[in-house]
Amino acid sequence: MTELKEIPEITSDNRPFYQKWQETEGIDVIKGFFLEDLRKVPLKPWKRKGGLGAFINLEGTGGENDAYVCEIPPGGSLQPQKHLFEETIFILEGRGSTSIWNEGGVKQSFEWQPGSLFSPPLNAWHQHFNSQGDKPVRYLAVTLAPIIMNIFHNTDFIFNNSFQFKDRYGDQKDYFSGEGRLCKTPDWDSRIWETNFVPNVLGINLIEWKKRGAGGKSMFFELSENSMAAHISEFPVGTYKKAHRHGPGAHVTIVSGEGYTLLWQEGKPIQRYDWEVGSMIVPPEMWWHQHFNVGKEPAKYLAIHARFSRKHKSGMKDWKIDKNLKEGGDQIEYEDEDPMIREMFEKELSKRGVECQMPKLEGRK
C-alpha cells in the first residue's frame, strides 16, 4: 500500500501573474468605472517603453483586456517592442510615425495623427516616433495582455518569442496604406471596415444602424487579423441610444461631443457619468448602459473591444446588442425604458438650450 505523504500548503503569492508583472513596470495602475480625460491622466517614467505611462484597469474589463496611456517626448521615440498579445492603438494627441518589421524582414513605416487607429501585427517588431519637436505625443492602447500573461506566466516567452505570424503579417508593402474594404456578415449588414490602419476615425463614413435607434450611425473595424475589434458610433444632437448590455472589456472613448452615460446592474441603482472628449468608460459584463448626447454637435465614441472580431470568432458569447430584450436580446426599447430616463434627458437639454429630437412615446406626454 502506497504511503500518503502530507500535501504541502501553497504559500507563494497566488495573485494573477499579470498583476504581479504590472508591479515590476514601475508605473501607476488606475482603476474605477470611469476616467474624465485620458489626455490629463498623470504619467510616470516607463523604463521598458522609454517614455511615460500609466496602466488603466477599469472594473468593466473583467480580466479580458487592459489599457494603458503612453507619452512620447517631443522629438523622441519609444523603445522597439514585440509581444505575444494583441494591441490596438488610438492616437489621442500629437503626430508621428511607426516602423514595423519582422526579424530579418523589410522595415516599413507609416505616419499618424490625432484620431488614427491601428494595431501592430502580432509579435512583429514596432517602434513609435514623435515627429514634433515641441510637443509630446499621447496615445491609448488596449491589449489582451491579462489573458496571455495569466495563461503563460512567463515574460521571456511573451516578449522574446521568435515566432513570426506570417499569416497575419508577411511584410506586405501596402499593409498600412490606409486602404480597406467594406464587408458584411449575416448579422451585421455592411458596417464592417477591414483594414490595418485608419488615418482618422473622425473622417470615416458611417452607416445608419436603425436597430440602435435615434438616427445613430456606426462602423466596425477589423484590424491586422486580430481577434480584438473596434467600432465608432455617432448619434445626432438631441438624441440618445437605446440601453443595451454585452460582454466585458469594451473601452468606450469619447472622440467628439458632450453628454453622459447611465450604467447599472439589473435591479440596482443607476449610476451617471458625465463625459466630454477624452473621457473613457468600460461597462462591466451584463451591466446595462445607455449613452446620451446633450451637446450642440453630434457625439461620437470609439469602442475598442476584447475578442469581438466578426472575422475571427474566439468563442465568446455572441451578444444580441440590437435585439429587443422581450425577444431574447440584450437591448431595451425606448417604450420599455424607465420614464425617468427620458425626463432626465429632456431636463439636461433644456439647461443647454438644445431641442429634444427623440420621437414621442405612445401614452406619454
Summary of the structure (lengths in Angstrom):
residues: 365
radius of gyration: 21.8
end to end distance: 82.0
largest distance: 85.2
contacts: 1133
relative contact order: 0.14
helix: 15%
strand: 34%
